[in-house]
Amino acid sequence: IYETEKWKTHLNKLKTDKKRVWYYSFDSSGWNPESMRFAYGLLLYLTGGEGMITYAYQRPYYTNGKDIYNDLNVPKNNYIHYYPEWDKNLSGPTTGWEGAREGIDDYKYIYTFFNILNENKRNTDEKVKKKLEEIEKEIVDAISKLNIDGLPSKDNFFWTEGKEILGDSGYISGSLKVKNKIDFDEYQKLREKIARKTIEILEITGKIKN
């Protein structure tokens, strides 16, 4: 289970030893886009990770492919990120795999922002330096508000409209949400903010015209 301060100390040691961090199976279900987007993007960047490995790209649960399209017909869920075309079933990615794709794009936006920011920190114009400091603080503050302590414990996920278990029966309702202090719609807003601030850096340093 992730603890921010302990991990920072460990990460610094790994970097000293010239080791790289990859993660394995934050969420292998294939159907939860938010946790996949968070894991492949913001979580990866915040924790110094450089890659993510999933349990399986396509693994039916002991069905020989017969029930690959219906998890209700198997004892446990299938591990599928991209459904193959078969019989009358169309091929295509799961919602979770689409979330992973968006997470990778989130990572690229953040990576690009900090690369361009650091390249321009050598600028000697005091007004430009001050503006760059303001932009950096704004983005760092926006990312730092995210909560990653305790992940990936099952206690750090919840159903947006409730969950109740009564013996062998019960219900879940809504969408599965990571307790990370960012709402569903804020992912895109954060990405857009990072994109705008990246362009602003290029404008104030004269790299592009506004």
N, C-alpha and C positions, 0 to 999 in steps of 0.2 A: 504494500500500500504506500502510495506516494506521500512523502512529507517534505515540503518545500525546502526548508533550511538544510536538513540532512542530505537531501539530494544535491543541492548546490555544492556542498563540500565534497560529496562523492564524485560529482561531475568534474570538478576541478582536478581531482586526482586522476580521473580517467583521461582528461586532456593532457595532463602532465606525462602520463604513460603512453600518449599518442594512440589512445583507443577511441573507437567511435561507437555511438549509441544507436541501436536499432531496437524496435519494439515488436513483440509477437502477440497478435490476436487481442487487441483491445476489445473488439466486438466482432465475433465471427458469424453472427446470425444472418447477416445479409439483408435484413428488413428494416433496420433502424437507421435512417439517414442522418439524424442529428448526432448520435454518438460517433458514427463513422466520420462525419465531416469534422467534428471536434478533434478526434484522435489523429486523423491524417493531416490536420492543419495546425490549429492553435496549440493543442497539447504538445504536438511534436516540436514546434518552435520554442514554446515556453520552457520545455524541459531539456533542450539541447539535443533532441533526437534528430537523426538524419534519414531514417527509413522505417518502414512498417512492413512486417510480414504477417500474412493472414494464415489461419489454420488450413483452409482449403478453398480453392476457387470454385470447384464444382464437386460436391461429394453427397450423393444421395444417401439416405439413412437405410442401409440394408434393403433396398427396394429394387435393385437392378434397373433403376430408372423409371419404373412404372408409376411411382407416386412422386416423382421429382417436382411436380407442379402443385402439389397439394399436401401441405404439412399436416393437415388434419387426418390423413390416412396413414401416418407413420407414428411409431412410438415416441420419437423425438423429432425435432425439426431437422430438415435437410440443410446442409451447408452449401448454399448456392449463392454466388454473386452474379452469375450471368447464365440465364436459362438458354439451353440449346434449342434449336428448332427440331421438333419431333412430332410426327403424326400431324394432328391439327393444331398443335401448340406453336405459337410464334416464339422466336428468340428475342432476347433483350436483357438489359441489366436490371438488377433488383434496385429498389429504392436505396438500400444501404450502399450499394456500389456507386450509385450516382452521388450519394453523400460523400463517399471517399474521394471522388473526382473533384467535388467542390472544395473539400478540405485541402487537397493538393494545390488547388488554385489559390486558396487563402494563404497557404505557406509561401507560394511564389510571390504574392503581393507584399507580404511582410519582408521576405528576404530581399526583394528588389528595393523596397523603401530604405532599409538600413544600409544596404550596399551603396546606394546613391547618396544617402545622408553622410556616411563616413568618407566617401570620396570627396565631398565638398567641405568637410570640416577644416581643410587647410586654407580656406578662403580668408584673406586678411582684412577684408572690409568689415568694420565693426558692426554696422547695421545688419549686414548679411549674417554675421556670426550670431548676433543676438536673435535674429529671426529663426535661424536654424535650431538654436537652443529651445526656442518656444515650440517649434514644430515637433522636435524630438520629445519634449516633455508631454505634449498633447497625446502623441501616439503611445508612448510608454505607459502613461497613466491609463489610457483606454484599454490596453492589453493587460496591464497589471491588476485590474479590478477582477479579472477572472479568477475563479476559485478552483484550484487543482489539488488541494490537500485531500487525502483519503482515497483518491482514485487509484485503481478502478474498482473499489469495493462496491458490492451490490447495494449497500446502504446509500450510495451517492447517485442513485437513479430513482425516479418516481414516475407514476402515471399521472398525467395532467388533470384527469377527471376522476381519479380515484382507483383504488384497488381494495377488494375485500375477499378474503378466503374463508369459507365456512366448511370445514371438513374436507370432503373431496370435491366440493363445488365452490363457485365464487364468480367474480367478474373482474375485469380490468377495463378501463375506459379512457379514451383520449389517446395521447401520444406519449411514448417513453421519453423522458427528459433527463439529461445529465444535470446534476446540481453544480453548475459551474458559473452561476451569476450572469449568464447571458441568455436572453430570450431568443426564440427561434428567429424572429425578424432582425435581430441585432447582428447576426453574422454578416448579412449583406451590407448593413449600414456601416459596420466596421471596415469591411473590405473597401467600400466606396470612399470612406474617409481616408484610408491609407493611400488609395489611388490618387485622390485629390491632393493630398499633402506631398506625394511623390512628384506630381506635376508642378506643384508650387515651388518645391526646392529647385527644380530645373529652370523655372521662370526667374526666380530671384537671383540665381547664380549666372543667368544669361545663357544657359544651355539651349533654351527654347524661348520663343517669343510668346507673350500672353495676348 
